[in-house]
């Protein structure tokens, strides 16, 4: 449902947010390693997140990416909207361009329920919540080697 870029974006935002309050700014290379994503792709995603004010960046020798306190309260759906847009919560599960209530695909009702459930999870989960779980070590954003 959501793109690989969006998954990387969520991981990157959560990782950067997990370091908030420590007064450090993270560079692209470090973030890419920690979220297990290609560096150039991570750089592009971070630019999008910065443009949408989900994370903040500062240029220069003491620059990098960080999250301000107010940004921690954003729901994860803001990341999805910034990278993939909200159409992911309206698309047909079989990829049909004209799937609707009046012209449903065989998966329409089941997939619609799953989409709505996922949208609710993203809407109700804040970046702070996921970052806190990461800090506490109760969840992870990197693959097991």
C-alpha positions in Angstrom: 0.0 0.0 0.0 2.6 2.6 1.0 5.7 3.0 -1.1 9.3 2.0 -0.1 10.1 5.7 0.0 7.3 6.2 2.5 8.5 3.3 4.7 12.1 4.8 4.6 10.6 8.2 5.4 8.8 6.9 8.4 11.9 5.1 9.7 14.0 8.2 9.1 11.6 10.6 10.9 11.3 8.2 13.8 15.0 7.7 14.1 15.7 11.5 14.0 12.9 12.0 16.5 14.4 9.4 18.8 17.5 11.6 19.1 15.5 14.7 19.9 16.4 16.3 23.2 20.0 15.2 22.9 20.9 18.4 21.1 22.6 16.6 18.2 22.0 17.1 14.5 22.3 14.0 12.3 23.8 13.8 8.9 22.3 12.0 5.9 25.0 9.2 5.9 24.4 8.4 9.6 20.6 8.4 9.2 20.8 6.2 6.1 22.9 3.6 7.9 20.6 3.6 10.9 17.4 3.1 8.9 19.0 0.6 6.5 18.3 2.7 3.4 20.4 3.9 0.4 22.1 7.2 1.2 21.1 9.2 -1.9 17.5 8.0 -1.6 17.5 8.9 2.1 18.8 12.4 1.2 15.8 13.0 -1.1 13.3 11.7 1.4 14.8 13.9 4.1 14.4 16.9 1.8 10.7 16.1 1.4 10.2 15.7 5.1 12.0 19.0 5.7 9.9 20.8 3.1 6.8 19.6 4.8 8.2 20.6 8.2 8.0 17.1 9.6 11.7 17.3 10.4 14.1 20.3 10.4 17.5 20.8 8.8 20.2 23.2 9.3 23.0 23.8 6.8 26.6 24.4 7.6 29.4 22.8 9.6 27.2 22.4 12.7 24.1 21.5 10.7 22.1 18.3 10.1 18.7 17.0 10.6 16.7 17.2 13.9 13.2 17.3 15.2 11.8 20.2 17.2 9.4 19.4 20.1 6.3 20.5 18.3 7.1 18.2 15.4 7.0 15.2 17.7 3.2 15.6 18.0 2.6 15.1 14.3 0.7 11.9 13.3 2.5 9.5 11.1 -0.1 10.1 8.4 1.6 13.5 7.8 4.7 11.5 6.6 2.5 9.3 4.3 0.8 12.4 2.9 4.1 14.2 2.3 5.7 11.3 0.4 2.9 9.2 -1.2 -0.2 11.5 -0.8 -3.5 10.4 0.5 -4.5 8.5 -2.6 -3.0 5.4 -1.1 -6.1 5.3 1.1 -8.4 5.4 -1.9 -6.7 3.1 -4.4 -8.1 -0.3 -5.5 -6.5 -3.3 -4.0 -6.3 -5.0 -7.4 -5.0 -1.8 -9.1 -8.2 -1.1 -11.1 -8.6 2.6 -12.1 -12.4 2.5 -11.9 -13.1 0.5 -8.7 -15.9 2.1 -6.6 -18.9 1.3 -4.5 -21.1 1.1 -7.6 -18.4 -0.8 -9.7 -16.4 -2.8 -7.1 -13.6 -5.2 -7.7 -13.8 -8.7 -6.0 -11.6 -7.4 -3.2 -13.3 -4.0 -2.8 -15.1 -4.3 0.5 -12.3 -6.2 2.3 -9.5 -4.0 1.0 -11.5 -0.8 1.8 -11.8 -1.9 5.4 -8.0 -2.7 5.6 -7.2 0.7 4.0 -9.4 2.6 6.5 -7.9 0.6 9.4 -4.4 1.5 8.3 -5.3 5.1 7.8 -6.7 5.2 11.3 -3.5 3.7 12.8 -1.3 6.3 10.9 -3.7 9.1 12.0 -3.7 8.1 15.7 0.0 7.3 16.1 2.4 10.2 16.7 6.1 10.5 15.8 6.8 11.0 19.5 5.1 7.6 20.3 7.2 5.7 17.8 10.4 7.5 18.8 9.8 6.7 22.4 9.5 3.0 21.7 12.7 3.2 19.7 14.5 5.0 22.6 13.2 2.4 25.1 14.4 -0.5 22.9 10.9 -2.0 22.7 10.9 -1.6 18.9 13.4 -1.4 16.1 13.7 0.2 12.7 16.7 -1.7 11.3 16.8 -5.2 9.9 18.4 -8.0 11.8 21.7 -9.0 10.1 
